[in-house]
Structures are given as C-alpha cells and as structure tokens.
Amino acid sequence: MESVKTSNKRIVKNTAFLYLRMLLVMGVGLFSSRIVLQVLGVSDYGLYNAVGSIVVMFTIINGTLSSGTSRFLTFALGKGDADNLKKTFNAAFLMHVAIAFLVLILAETVGLWFLHNKMNIPAGRVAAANWLYQFSIVSCMLSMTQVPYGASIIAHERMKIYAWVGIAEAAWKICFLFILMYVPFSDVLIAYGALTMAWSCGLQIFYRMYCRTNFAEAKLSIVKDKSLYKSIASFSLWDLIGSFCATGNSQGLNLLINMFFGVTINAARGLAYQVENIIQQFVNNFMTAVNPQITKRYAEGRINDMMDLVFEGSKFGFYLLFMVTLPVFLEAPKLLSLWLVEVPENAVLFLRLLMLSMLIRAFARPVITAVHATGKIKFMNVVSGSTSVAVQIPGTYILFRLGCPAYVMFFVMMFVYVVCNYLELLSLKRDVDFSIFRYTCVVYLKCICLALLPAFVGLVIVSNIPSSIFRIVLTSVSTVSILAIMVLFLGISPDIRQSIFSKIRNKLRK
C-alpha cells in the first residue's frame, strides 16, 4: 500500500503528461477546426455533426460497460488480485464485442430509418449522409472493442502513453488537412469522414498492441466465470441511466435542433461543443490522473484519504476550468473571429452559455468516481439520471414547440446540472460518512467566492479597452494570475500549500 504522498506525486506526474498532450492536441484541434469549416462549409459541417449523433445514440450501452470496466479493473489492481484482473479484462472484452454487434444491428435498421425519414438533410446530400453514417458505424464498433484496453492503461496509470498518442493524433490531423485542401476529391465531406475513420482504426490497433505487450491481463482468453459477467452486467445495468443522461441528452439535443432549426444551428452548436471539448480537457486530464487513486484508496479501505481527494479534486476541477473559460467567455467574439473565417450565427452565445453549464458541472466528476468506487450506484443512476432525462429533453422539446429560441436549451441544462450535483452527493452520502453541508461550504461557496474578483477584473478590462489582441492577452494574464494567487493562498489546504512552497524552495536551491 503506497502512501498518500507517493500517490499524490504520481497524480502530479501523470497530470503533467496529460497536460502536455492536451496543449498539443488543443493547438492542432483549433487550427484543424477552422480549416475543416472552411473546406466543408457551414451546411456540410452541420450535417457531419447531425449524422454522427445518430450512431452515438446507439452507444449508450457501451458507455455503461465502459465505466463498469474501468471500475472493476482499477479495483482489482487496488486489491492486488492479478487473477481477477485478467478475468475482468477478458470478460469485459467479450461483452464489448457483443454490444458492438448489437449496435451494428440497431444502426443498420432503426438508425437508417431515422436518417432517411426524420433528419433534415439538405437537397442533394443524401448520398453523402449515407456514407458518413456508415463510416461512423465502423468507427463506433472499433471504439467499443477498444474500451477494455483504454481502461487498462488508465488503471495502470500509464498516462505517458496518452502523450505519445496525442502527438500521433496531431500529426495525423495535419496530414489529412493537407489532403483535404490539395487533393481534388469529388466530395470533400465523404473524404473527411473516411479519413476520420482511418485514424480511429489506426488508434484501436495501436492500443491493442501496446496493452498486449505491457499488461499480462490483455492476453485474450475465454472466461467461463458467470458470476463475473453478472457482476459487471449488474453494475453496468444501473449505470445505463447515467450514460443515457450524458449521451442521450447531448445527442438528443443535437437532433432536436436539427428538427426545429436545421443544419445551420447544428453547425453553431457543433462549433461551441468543439471548443467545449478542448476546454474540458483541462479538467479531464486532471481527473484522469485522479480517478484511479480515488478507486484504489477505497479498495484499500482508506476512506478518509479518498474523501480528502474528492474534496480537493472537486475544487481543482473548478479552478482549472474557470481559469480557461473566463478569458474565453469574455473574449468569445474576438476569439471566434480570429479562429474562424466564417462564424455561424449564435456561435458566440452558444459558447458562452455552454461554458456556464460546464462550470456548474465541473464539481461532479470526483463525486461520481467515488460513488462508482463503492460499487453502489443504483440510487445515483435511478434518481439523478432519471431526473435529468425526464427534464432536459422533454423540457427543451416543449420550449421549442412553444416557439422559444434555440439557446433556451442551455438554461434547461444548467437547471438540470444543479439538481444532479446534489443528488449525486446524496448518493455518496448513503455509503460514505461525510457532511454535504461541509462540502457545500468548502467546495461550492469557496470556489464561487474566489471566482468573483477575477471575473470583476476581467469585466472591467473588457468594458474599458477596445477589442484587440492586446486586450485578449491582458484579460487572460490578469484573470489567470489573480485566480492562481487566490487559489494558492485561499483555495487549497495548508498542507498542500506548504508542500508547493517546499518544492519551489528545493528547485531554487538546485
């Protein structure tokens, strides 16, 4: 059993690898999105996002198995049970293969019917939509069977590998951007879908080779232990509602927008979510490093250490996200105009509202991971997940039918996120002894108070200085510096602050 100090060092090291990866992928991602929008045009870009949503809707079951696989693999590592680890990996792989074929059947029947009968596809683009749909099916099936391999890498905390994958991904994106720009394809949208699928295929092959070479459990074999299948399936069954909440709500909103407003608004939403996906990496990279430690500490019986990590993880998740979203929120019009040649209507408003939603949800990841670590996820998924599904899609649909503008979906989303945050805390409270009132004060209230001064300074700068590159730099440096100083002296525990100062002194001496 490793000490808290050792595990915290591993978290910091792994987070550093993930952030190096993120910076590279983010830079290439922003550049590539601009070129893709130029090459495809707003209409085809929106069509690409809308068609892909259909296939993603069928991957909800896969999402439930993914979280279950990650939890069981990490728990087995925490217990040091090599035999159970191997059985868990192979059982999970066989279950994901079965789900992949189920998705294939649903996508080629129900999905095709929806594509041709319910989607708002521009005239003359039906053939392209069909090709994109088939490419998406292949990519999704490969991604499903890859889940146990990715979960194994995370469970072993081999985050360095993701840095190398990020470099490869960035190189591939640059290559196929040049291909799109300079090769005279008869249909660029179809070519873009094919190149995206090619990357997905290559990535799955690499993950399999790496895991088989480095992890003993990745050697495939037939598992006959029915109780193991039952345990993973039972855990995943209760997680189904949570996955439906996340995936179903997101892709369902995309389809509702297409039905009520068309592909132009799909493009605006797609761009907003493209930025959101990049920004979200600031939190996801940190949580990818933290999540295995939460599960392992619970497996080792170190409940107090686990809850300390949940509290600190919730705060740091918000700090990291706010540090990035505040300058982007304030300078969204200028940033989008610099990034894109043609900014779709509503893209700025969608981006700002989406970032507010992200900040509300930033606290939840460590809490959800802790609930999964206990294995008792029934209450969380039934209550939190069903509340989200029952409110967000129907509520948005009703408002759209009443003639409300597209942006109202974000206000429904924010309301749902606030409710779900507390329902997930209640779920954790049922199995772990901690104070929700203390969590509210130490995490929510402290984070909100620390956010006020940087937000005020940023608003003053934006209100008094004309829009320019200089103002973007000034806004970013000012808000990030103020927040970093406030977090260092007011936002973290004295032990962590003392550890940071000690490391700085040691570095200076060297």
C-alpha positions as CSV (number, residue, x, y, z in Angstrom):
1,M,0.0,0.0,0.0
2,E,1.6,3.3,-1.1
3,S,1.5,6.4,1.0
4,V,-0.7,9.4,0.3
5,K,2.4,11.4,-0.5
6,T,3.6,8.9,-3.1
7,S,0.2,8.6,-4.7
8,N,-0.1,12.4,-4.9
9,K,3.3,12.6,-6.6
10,R,2.0,10.1,-9.2
11,I,-1.1,12.2,-9.7
12,V,1.0,15.3,-10.3
13,K,3.4,13.4,-12.7
14,N,0.5,11.9,-14.7
15,T,-1.3,15.2,-14.9
16,A,1.8,16.8,-16.3
17,F,2.0,14.2,-19.1
18,L,-1.7,14.6,-19.9
19,Y,-1.4,18.4,-20.0
20,L,1.5,18.3,-22.4
21,R,-0.7,16.1,-24.6
22,M,-3.6,18.4,-24.2
23,L,-1.7,21.5,-25.3
24,L,-0.5,19.9,-28.5
25,V,-3.9,18.4,-29.3
26,M,-5.7,21.7,-28.4
27,G,-3.5,23.8,-30.7
28,V,-3.9,21.4,-33.6
29,G,-7.6,20.9,-32.9
30,L,-8.3,24.6,-33.0
31,F,-6.4,25.1,-36.2
32,S,-7.9,22.0,-37.9
33,S,-11.5,23.0,-37.0
34,R,-11.0,26.3,-38.7
35,I,-9.7,24.6,-41.9
36,V,-12.4,21.9,-41.8
37,L,-15.1,24.6,-41.5
38,Q,-13.6,26.4,-44.5
39,V,-13.3,23.3,-46.6
40,L,-16.7,21.8,-45.8
41,G,-18.7,24.9,-45.4
42,V,-21.3,25.6,-42.7
43,S,-24.0,23.3,-44.2
44,D,-21.8,20.2,-44.6
45,Y,-20.2,20.8,-41.2
46,G,-23.6,20.9,-39.6
47,L,-24.6,17.7,-41.5
48,Y,-21.5,15.9,-40.3
49,N,-22.4,16.7,-36.6
50,A,-26.0,15.8,-37.0
51,V,-25.4,12.4,-38.8
52,G,-22.8,11.3,-36.3
53,S,-25.3,11.9,-33.5
54,I,-27.5,9.0,-34.7
55,V,-24.8,6.4,-34.2
56,V,-23.6,7.9,-30.9
57,M,-27.2,7.4,-29.6
58,F,-26.8,3.7,-30.0
59,T,-23.6,3.6,-28.0
60,I,-25.3,4.3,-24.6
61,I,-25.0,0.7,-23.5
62,N,-21.3,0.8,-24.4
63,G,-20.9,3.8,-22.2
64,T,-22.3,1.9,-19.2
65,L,-20.0,-1.0,-19.8
66,S,-17.0,1.4,-20.1
67,S,-17.4,2.8,-16.6
68,G,-18.0,-0.6,-15.2
69,T,-14.9,-2.0,-16.9
70,S,-12.7,0.9,-15.6
71,R,-14.1,0.5,-12.1
72,F,-13.6,-3.3,-11.9
73,L,-10.1,-3.2,-13.4
74,T,-8.9,-0.4,-11.1
75,F,-10.5,-2.1,-8.1
76,A,-8.7,-5.4,-8.9
77,L,-5.4,-3.5,-9.2
78,G,-6.0,-1.8,-5.8
79,K,-6.6,-5.2,-4.3
80,G,-3.5,-6.7,-6.0
81,D,-5.5,-9.6,-7.4
82,A,-3.8,-10.5,-10.7
83,D,-6.0,-13.5,-11.5
84,N,-9.2,-11.5,-11.0
85,L,-7.7,-8.7,-13.1
86,K,-7.1,-11.0,-16.1
87,K,-10.6,-12.5,-15.8
88,T,-12.2,-9.0,-15.6
89,F,-10.3,-7.8,-18.7
90,N,-11.3,-10.7,-20.8
91,A,-14.9,-10.8,-19.7
92,A,-15.2,-7.1,-20.4
93,F,-13.7,-7.5,-23.9
94,L,-16.2,-10.3,-24.8
95,M,-19.1,-8.1,-23.5
96,H,-18.0,-5.1,-25.6
97,V,-17.7,-7.3,-28.7
98,A,-21.3,-8.4,-28.2
99,I,-22.5,-4.8,-27.7
100,A,-20.7,-3.8,-30.9
101,F,-22.6,-6.3,-32.9
102,L,-25.9,-5.2,-31.2
103,V,-25.2,-1.6,-32.2
104,L,-24.4,-2.7,-35.8
105,I,-27.9,-4.3,-36.0
106,L,-29.7,-1.3,-34.5
107,A,-27.8,1.2,-36.6
108,E,-28.4,-0.5,-39.8
109,T,-32.2,-0.8,-39.1
110,V,-33.6,1.8,-36.7
111,G,-30.8,4.2,-37.4
112,L,-31.1,4.1,-41.2
113,W,-34.9,4.6,-40.9
114,F,-34.4,7.7,-38.7
115,L,-31.7,9.1,-41.1
116,H,-34.0,8.9,-44.1
117,N,-37.3,9.8,-42.5
118,K,-36.7,12.2,-39.7
119,M,-33.4,14.0,-40.4
120,N,-33.4,17.4,-42.1
121,I,-30.8,16.7,-44.8
122,P,-30.1,19.4,-47.5
123,A,-31.1,18.7,-51.0
124,G,-28.5,16.6,-52.9
125,R,-26.6,15.5,-49.8
126,V,-28.5,12.2,-49.0
127,A,-25.7,10.0,-50.6
128,A,-23.0,11.9,-48.6
129,A,-25.1,11.5,-45.4
130,N,-25.3,7.7,-46.0
131,W,-21.5,7.4,-46.5
132,L,-20.9,9.4,-43.3
133,Y,-23.3,7.2,-41.4
134,Q,-21.5,4.0,-42.5
135,F,-18.1,5.5,-41.6
136,S,-19.5,6.4,-38.1
137,I,-20.8,2.9,-37.6
138,V,-17.4,1.3,-38.3
139,S,-15.6,3.9,-36.0
140,C,-18.0,3.3,-33.2
141,M,-17.7,-0.5,-33.4
142,L,-14.0,-0.3,-33.2
143,S,-14.1,2.1,-30.3
144,M,-16.4,-0.2,-28.4
145,T,-14.0,-3.1,-28.5
146,Q,-11.1,-0.8,-27.6
147,V,-12.7,0.2,-24.2
148,P,-11.0,-2.5,-22.0
149,Y,-7.6,-1.6,-23.4
150,G,-8.0,2.1,-22.7
151,A,-9.4,1.3,-19.2
152,S,-6.4,-0.9,-18.5
153,I,-3.9,1.9,-19.5
154,I,-5.7,4.3,-17.1
155,A,-6.0,1.7,-14.3
156,H,-2.2,1.1,-14.5
157,E,-1.8,5.0,-14.6
158,R,0.4,4.8,-17.7
159,M,-0.6,8.4,-18.7
160,K,2.7,8.9,-20.6
161,I,1.3,6.8,-23.4
162,Y,-1.5,9.3,-23.9
163,A,1.1,12.0,-24.5
164,W,2.6,10.0,-27.4
165,V,-0.9,9.2,-28.8
166,G,-1.6,12.9,-28.7
167,I,1.5,13.6,-30.8
168,A,0.4,11.0,-33.3
169,E,-3.1,12.4,-33.4
170,A,-1.9,15.9,-34.0
171,A,0.4,14.7,-36.8
172,W,-2.4,12.8,-38.5
173,K,-4.8,15.7,-38.3
174,I,-2.2,18.0,-40.0
175,C,-1.6,15.4,-42.7
176,F,-5.3,14.9,-43.6
177,L,-5.9,18.7,-43.5
178,F,-3.4,19.0,-46.3
179,I,-5.0,16.1,-48.1
180,L,-8.4,17.8,-47.8
181,M,-7.1,21.1,-49.1
182,Y,-5.0,19.9,-52.0
183,V,-6.4,16.6,-53.2
184,P,-9.4,17.2,-55.6
185,F,-12.0,14.9,-54.1
186,S,-15.3,14.7,-55.8
187,D,-17.0,15.0,-52.4
188,V,-14.9,16.5,-49.6
189,L,-17.4,15.6,-46.9
190,I,-17.2,11.9,-47.7
191,A,-13.4,12.1,-47.8
192,Y,-13.4,13.8,-44.4
193,G,-15.5,11.0,-42.9
194,A,-13.2,8.3,-44.4
195,L,-10.0,10.0,-43.1
196,T,-11.6,10.3,-39.6
197,M,-12.5,6.6,-39.7
198,A,-8.9,5.7,-40.8
199,W,-7.5,7.5,-37.7
200,S,-10.0,5.6,-35.5
201,C,-8.9,2.3,-37.0
202,G,-5.2,3.0,-36.5
203,L,-5.7,4.1,-32.9
204,Q,-7.5,0.9,-32.0
205,I,-4.7,-1.2,-33.4
206,F,-2.1,0.7,-31.5
207,Y,-3.9,0.4,-28.1
208,R,-4.2,-3.3,-28.6
209,M,-0.6,-3.8,-29.5
210,Y,0.6,-1.7,-26.5
211,C,-1.6,-3.5,-24.0
212,R,-0.8,-7.0,-25.2
213,T,3.0,-6.1,-24.9
214,N,2.8,-4.4,-21.5
215,F,-0.1,-5.9,-19.4
216,A,-0.4,-9.6,-18.6
217,E,-4.2,-9.3,-18.4
218,A,-4.5,-8.2,-22.0
219,K,-3.8,-11.7,-23.3
220,L,-7.2,-12.8,-24.6
221,S,-8.9,-15.9,-23.4
222,I,-12.3,-17.3,-22.8
223,V,-13.7,-16.6,-19.3
224,K,-16.3,-19.1,-18.0
225,D,-17.0,-17.4,-14.6
226,K,-20.6,-16.4,-15.0
227,S,-20.6,-14.5,-11.7
228,L,-18.0,-12.1,-13.1
229,Y,-20.2,-11.4,-16.2
230,K,-23.1,-11.0,-13.8
231,S,-21.3,-8.5,-11.6
232,I,-20.1,-6.3,-14.5
233,A,-23.5,-6.5,-16.2
234,S,-25.4,-5.7,-12.9
235,F,-23.1,-2.7,-12.3
236,S,-23.5,-1.6,-15.9
237,L,-27.2,-2.0,-15.9
238,W,-27.6,0.5,-13.1
239,D,-25.2,2.8,-14.9
240,L,-27.3,2.7,-18.0
241,I,-29.5,5.5,-16.8
242,G,-26.4,7.7,-16.1
243,S,-25.0,7.1,-19.5
244,F,-28.3,7.8,-21.1
245,C,-28.4,11.1,-19.2
246,A,-25.0,12.1,-20.6
247,T,-25.0,10.7,-24.1
248,G,-28.8,10.7,-24.7
249,N,-29.2,14.3,-23.6
250,S,-26.3,15.6,-25.6
251,Q,-27.1,13.9,-28.9
252,G,-30.8,14.2,-28.4
253,L,-30.4,18.0,-28.2
254,N,-28.5,17.9,-31.4
255,L,-31.3,16.0,-33.1
256,L,-33.9,18.4,-31.7
257,I,-32.0,21.4,-33.1
258,N,-31.8,19.7,-36.5
259,M,-35.6,19.0,-36.4
260,F,-36.6,22.5,-35.3
261,F,-33.9,24.8,-36.7
262,G,-31.8,23.0,-39.4
263,V,-28.1,22.3,-40.1
264,T,-27.0,26.0,-39.7
265,I,-27.8,25.9,-36.0
266,N,-26.3,22.4,-35.8
267,A,-23.1,24.0,-37.0
268,A,-23.2,26.7,-34.4
269,R,-23.8,24.2,-31.7
270,G,-21.1,21.9,-33.1
271,L,-18.5,24.7,-33.0
272,A,-19.5,25.6,-29.4
273,Y,-19.1,21.9,-28.4
274,Q,-15.8,21.7,-30.3
275,V,-14.4,24.5,-28.1
276,E,-16.1,22.9,-25.1
277,N,-14.4,19.5,-25.8
278,I,-11.0,21.2,-26.0
279,I,-11.5,23.3,-22.8
280,Q,-12.9,20.3,-20.9
281,Q,-9.6,18.6,-21.4
282,F,-8.2,20.9,-18.7
283,V,-10.4,19.1,-16.2
284,N,-10.5,15.7,-17.8
285,N,-6.7,15.4,-17.8
286,F,-6.6,16.1,-14.1
287,M,-9.5,13.8,-13.3
288,T,-8.0,11.0,-15.5
289,A,-5.0,11.1,-13.2
290,V,-7.1,11.4,-10.0
291,N,-9.8,8.8,-10.7
292,P,-7.7,5.6,-10.3
293,Q,-6.4,6.9,-7.0
294,I,-10.0,7.5,-5.7
295,T,-10.9,3.9,-6.6
296,K,-7.7,2.4,-5.2
297,R,-8.0,4.2,-1.9
298,Y,-11.5,2.9,-1.5
299,A,-10.3,-0.6,-2.4
300,E,-7.6,-0.3,0.2
301,G,-10.0,0.9,2.9
302,R,-8.6,4.4,3.1
303,I,-12.0,6.1,3.2
304,N,-10.8,9.4,4.8
305,D,-8.0,9.7,2.3
306,M,-10.5,9.1,-0.5
307,M,-12.8,11.8,0.7
308,D,-9.9,14.3,1.0
309,L,-9.1,13.6,-2.6
310,V,-12.8,14.0,-3.6
311,F,-13.0,17.5,-1.9
312,E,-9.7,18.7,-3.4
313,G,-10.4,17.2,-6.8
314,S,-13.8,19.0,-6.9
315,K,-12.2,22.3,-6.1
316,F,-9.2,21.9,-8.5
317,G,-11.6,20.7,-11.3
318,F,-13.5,24.0,-11.0
319,Y,-10.3,26.2,-10.7
320,L,-8.7,24.6,-13.8
321,L,-11.9,25.0,-15.8
322,F,-12.6,28.6,-14.6
323,M,-9.0,29.6,-15.4
324,V,-9.6,28.8,-19.0
325,T,-13.3,29.6,-19.5
326,L,-13.2,33.1,-18.0
327,P,-10.9,34.7,-20.7
328,V,-12.7,32.7,-23.4
329,F,-16.1,33.8,-22.1
330,L,-15.1,37.5,-22.0
331,E,-13.3,37.5,-25.4
332,A,-15.5,35.0,-27.3
333,P,-16.5,37.3,-30.2
334,K,-12.9,38.2,-31.0
335,L,-11.5,34.7,-30.4
336,L,-14.1,33.1,-32.7
337,S,-13.5,35.7,-35.4
338,L,-9.7,35.0,-35.2
339,W,-10.2,31.3,-35.2
340,L,-12.9,31.0,-38.0
341,V,-13.2,32.7,-41.3
342,E,-17.0,32.5,-41.1
343,V,-18.6,32.5,-37.6
344,P,-22.0,30.8,-37.7
345,E,-24.9,32.8,-36.2
346,N,-25.5,32.1,-32.5
347,A,-22.0,30.5,-32.1
348,V,-20.8,33.2,-29.6
349,L,-24.0,33.0,-27.5
350,F,-24.0,29.2,-27.5
351,L,-20.3,29.1,-26.5
352,R,-20.8,31.4,-23.5
353,L,-23.9,29.6,-22.2
354,L,-22.2,26.2,-22.7
355,M,-19.2,27.4,-20.6
356,L,-21.5,28.5,-17.8
357,S,-23.1,25.0,-17.9
358,M,-19.6,23.4,-17.8
359,L,-18.6,25.3,-14.7
360,I,-21.7,24.1,-12.8
361,R,-20.9,20.5,-13.7
362,A,-17.2,20.8,-13.1
363,F,-17.6,19.8,-9.4
364,A,-19.3,16.5,-10.1
365,R,-16.6,14.2,-11.6
366,P,-14.7,13.2,-8.3
367,V,-18.1,12.6,-6.5
368,I,-19.3,10.3,-9.4
369,T,-16.0,8.5,-9.3
370,A,-16.3,7.9,-5.6
371,V,-19.8,6.5,-6.0
372,H,-18.5,4.2,-8.7
373,A,-15.7,3.1,-6.4
374,T,-18.2,1.9,-3.7
375,G,-20.0,-0.1,-6.4
376,K,-23.3,1.0,-5.1
377,I,-24.5,3.1,-8.0
378,K,-28.2,2.2,-8.1
379,F,-29.5,5.2,-6.2
380,M,-27.4,7.7,-8.1
381,N,-28.4,6.5,-11.6
382,V,-32.0,5.9,-10.8
383,V,-32.6,9.2,-9.1
384,S,-30.1,11.6,-10.7
385,G,-30.1,10.0,-14.2
386,S,-33.9,9.7,-14.5
387,T,-34.4,13.3,-13.2
388,S,-32.0,14.6,-15.9
389,V,-33.7,12.6,-18.7
390,A,-37.2,13.4,-17.6
391,V,-36.4,17.2,-17.5
392,Q,-33.9,18.1,-20.2
393,I,-35.1,16.5,-23.5
394,P,-38.8,16.8,-22.8
395,G,-38.4,20.3,-21.3
396,T,-36.4,21.5,-24.3
397,Y,-38.8,19.9,-26.8
398,I,-41.8,21.7,-25.2
399,L,-40.0,25.1,-25.2
400,F,-39.0,24.6,-28.9
401,R,-42.6,23.7,-29.7
402,L,-43.8,26.9,-27.9
403,G,-41.5,28.9,-30.3
404,C,-38.6,29.6,-27.9
405,P,-35.2,30.3,-29.5
406,A,-32.5,27.6,-29.6
407,Y,-30.4,29.0,-26.7
408,V,-33.1,28.1,-24.1
409,M,-31.7,24.6,-24.1
410,F,-28.7,25.8,-22.2
411,F,-30.8,27.2,-19.3
412,V,-32.7,23.9,-19.0
413,M,-29.2,22.2,-19.0
414,M,-28.0,24.5,-16.1
415,F,-31.0,23.7,-14.0
416,V,-30.6,20.0,-14.5
417,Y,-26.9,20.2,-13.6
418,V,-27.5,21.9,-10.3
419,V,-30.1,19.3,-9.3
420,C,-27.9,16.4,-10.4
421,N,-24.9,17.7,-8.5
422,Y,-26.8,17.5,-5.2
423,L,-28.5,14.2,-6.0
424,E,-25.0,12.6,-6.6
425,L,-23.8,14.0,-3.3
426,L,-26.8,12.4,-1.6
427,S,-25.9,9.1,-3.3
428,L,-22.4,9.2,-2.0
429,K,-23.7,10.1,1.5
430,R,-25.6,6.8,1.6
431,D,-22.4,4.8,1.6
432,V,-19.7,7.1,2.9
433,D,-19.9,9.2,6.0
434,F,-19.3,12.9,5.2
435,S,-21.1,16.2,5.5
436,I,-22.9,17.6,2.5
437,F,-23.1,21.0,4.3
438,R,-19.3,21.0,4.7
439,Y,-18.9,20.1,1.1
440,T,-21.1,23.0,0.1
441,C,-19.1,25.4,2.2
442,V,-15.6,24.1,1.5
443,V,-16.2,23.4,-2.2
444,Y,-19.1,25.3,-3.8
445,L,-19.0,28.5,-1.7
446,K,-15.3,28.8,-1.6
447,C,-14.9,28.3,-5.4
448,I,-17.7,30.9,-6.1
449,C,-16.1,33.5,-3.8
450,L,-12.7,33.0,-5.3
451,A,-14.2,33.4,-8.8
452,L,-15.7,36.8,-8.1
453,L,-12.6,39.0,-8.1
454,P,-11.0,37.6,-11.4
455,A,-14.4,37.9,-13.1
456,F,-14.8,41.5,-11.9
457,V,-11.3,42.4,-13.1
458,G,-11.9,40.8,-16.5
459,L,-15.3,42.6,-17.0
460,V,-13.6,46.0,-16.2
461,I,-10.9,45.3,-18.8
462,V,-13.4,44.3,-21.5
463,S,-15.6,47.2,-20.7
464,N,-12.9,49.9,-21.0
465,I,-10.5,48.7,-23.6
466,P,-11.4,48.3,-27.3
467,S,-11.3,44.7,-28.6
468,S,-7.9,43.7,-29.8
469,I,-5.2,41.0,-29.5
470,F,-3.6,43.2,-26.7
471,R,-6.9,43.1,-24.8
472,I,-7.1,39.3,-25.1
473,V,-3.6,38.9,-23.7
474,L,-4.3,41.4,-20.9
475,T,-7.6,39.8,-20.0
476,S,-6.0,36.3,-19.9
477,V,-2.9,37.2,-18.0
478,S,-4.8,39.3,-15.4
479,T,-7.6,36.9,-14.7
480,V,-5.4,33.8,-14.6
481,S,-2.7,35.5,-12.4
482,I,-5.3,36.8,-9.9
483,L,-7.1,33.4,-9.7
484,A,-3.8,31.5,-9.3
485,I,-2.7,33.7,-6.4
486,M,-6.1,33.5,-4.7
487,V,-6.1,29.7,-5.1
488,L,-2.6,29.4,-3.7
489,F,-3.3,31.4,-0.6
490,L,-7.0,30.8,0.0
491,G,-8.3,28.0,-2.2
492,I,-6.2,25.0,-1.1
493,S,-5.4,23.3,2.2
494,P,-2.4,24.4,4.3
495,D,-0.7,21.1,3.8
496,I,-0.8,21.3,0.0
497,R,0.3,24.9,0.1
498,Q,3.2,24.1,2.3
499,S,4.2,21.2,0.0
500,I,4.1,23.5,-3.0
501,F,6.3,26.1,-1.3
502,S,8.7,23.4,-0.2
503,K,9.0,22.1,-3.8
504,I,9.7,25.6,-5.0
505,R,12.4,26.2,-2.4
506,N,14.1,22.9,-3.3
507,K,14.0,23.8,-7.0
508,L,15.5,27.2,-6.3
509,R,18.3,25.7,-4.2
510,K,19.2,23.3,-7.0
